[in-house]
Amino acid sequence: MAARRKATTQISRLAHRAGGTVAASRMVPEETPVAFSFAGTTHAVMMASPADFEDFALGFSLTEGIIADPAEIEAIEVEDLGAGIDIQIRLKDKANTRFQARRRRLAGPVGCGLCGIESIEEAMRSVDVVGASKLTLQSEDITSAVRLLSKQQPLHTETGAVHAAGFYVPGKGIVMAREDVGRHNALDKLAGALAKAGIDGASGAVVVTSRVSVEMVQKTAAIGASIIMAVSAPTALAIRTAEAAGMTLVALVRGDDFDIFTHPERVVSGVAKHVA
């Protein structure tokens, strides 16, 4: 297990304000390279907050489709290399065989003109369909979820510079939340934390403090959640992907206001008002 790293650092700055410039200090978040290695080979490197490493490794493996179930991981070992964190993930036989085949398919020979096509197909992989979910939310659930998530962001409170992803269950509130300098990382860490806790992704909704890109929709579908809520706007591809997956995408949640972009039938009140 890696030595515990500080999540924040105090730095000196010059604060320029209308009344003048003064020397001051401020807390800023740390970020570090985090490498995911499978079968001894590095698969991906993320710049991330140095915390919740096992959640990150498990969630990344799940949301990227490397494993279908946490039981397919034999062990996770976290090593602090000084310059960054190396997470060695050992897969069980069938999962390892599947991963090696996937890696060979994506790598291809040097100079292969088809390799880019394979990589594009991987980026645009099919999304799990969540349309069978019977989960519904009241309008108050949506505004409450964002408000409650803001109370579970200690790093953001301290630095104002990190994203959060939370899991909202009607009647229970935010049952799990994770923070990171990267919005995708926060969602991966949430996915891992939910899997470790044995929480069914279909039982609640994902809420994020960022915009919604297609990757956020893909990862939410991998969690099994049929609703994603965000404080910022979605991309056009994220909207199309959510629509095809049967996912309700709610964005621009600000106070009591929000916009529903796909599958509004899961929001059982407050959808009648039309605005430009």
Secondary structure, 3 states (H helix, E strand, C coil): CCCCCCCEEEEEEEEEECCEEEEEEEEEECCEEEEEEECCEEEEEEEECCCCHHHHHHHHHHHCCCCCCHHHEEEEEEEECCCCEEEEEEECHHHHHHHHHHHHHHHCCCCCCCHHHHHHHHHCCCCCCCCCCCCCECHHHHHHHHHHHHCCCHHHHHHCCCEEEEEEECCCEEEEEEEECCHHHHHHHHHHHHHHHCCCHHHCEEEECCCECHHHHHHHHHHCCCEEEECCCECHHHHHHHHHHCCEEEEEEECCEEEEEECHHHECCCCCCCCC
